[in-house]
């Protein structure tokens, strides 16, 4: 395994979208084209499956140095209501374009720190959203909570408006690691919010654990997972720290590269963590995710309905996802569009009745086909180009890219089908890269992505 790690540990995308953001064609994109594809997708999908809504709440009281999310650090809570009012106005700009009332199947509050906002203001936000929308029969609403500031009032207020899933960022329980990433939170805080959520009635409580953090050892990862075992969250995100200081500014420059575990140490942390999780009843779901057999994510995997988008893995698919708030990304299936990242610019555009996007990509027919292949690989570890609808001109190039992986027993290729082996699952990003024709046509001149291992 060590030799494979050395061989395949390269810089590569995480494929929350295809094409990946650095390969979006900004020249062929426009707000008008985004609007056309948005309306088309809404007409095709709203009544059939509903839509997804992602709302970015960017404020945090302190900087977590491991974090790659777009955020603004402040302790001034008077920013809450003006920001929510702008989000609701942006939502109104979208609903005015729709031919009927949107039916929301999935809704996620991300950040930043959603629980920076008061329970009353989160309720105000949700009530504003549903003045202009309806809930699907099988809706799933979720949010990210910080264990240090999530209160019973937060959990109850969001439960009352339909939330049944919450994820808490744990990262690691070791105090040395916590100080390095500027995220000190005792186990008792995580235990408290997990138990409160369950007592209120949340049906899915998730924890996020990261490996590969500064000063983190194999023993630290073991300790974190064994403590997690005692709380038995319904699902877990167990993923690799993405060290990209060249993209994320000073936050990730608070420690030296030498403070980080080596690629071999990171892989050992992952393998040991995965083994421990299996021993206590968790099944690996796609890339970096694990769930108990009672969780909807597991059921979705079993029924082959697992989906992946900018919100991560989801238990069901919607064709259209609208992103609200600074830096949010929308997905109409036919195109992507990202909002501006500056809060003041965002407010200015929305208050002038302008959808606040600043970049995007219109998917070509080839993009759509390859996107399906990568989604298949990410969600089911297999794909096929047996039928014309899944065929594309550069299949032979992709097969050539996969030769080494086939020889290394990471994939099985037969009869126009590809299956990822158990040995190959840790290298799923590398396997997807073989399909990424944009990446192969124009290799990046500078480092854009985190390491795949």
Secondary structure, DSSP 8 states (H G I E B T S, - for coil): -HHHHHHH--B----SSSS-GGG--SSS--HHHHHHHHHHHHHHHHHHH-EEEEEEE-EESS--TT--S--EE---TTHHHHHHHHHHHHHHHHHTTSSS-EEEEEEEEEES-GGGS-HHHHHHHHHHHTTSEEEEEEEEEEEEE-TTT--HHHHHHHHHTT--EEEEEEE---HHHHHHTT----HHHHHHHHHHHHHHT-SEEEEEEEES-TT--HHHHHHHHHHHHHH--SEEEEEE----HHHHGGGGGSS-GGGS--HHHHHHHHHHHHHHHHHTT-EEETTTEEE-TTSHHHHHHHTT--EEETTEEESS--S-EEEESTT-EEE-SSEEEEE-S-HHHHHHHHHTT---EEEEEE--HHHHHHHHHHHHHHHHSEEE--SGGG--TTHHHHHHHTHHHHHTTSEEEETTEEEE-TTTGGGHHHHHHHH-HHHHHS--SS--S-B--
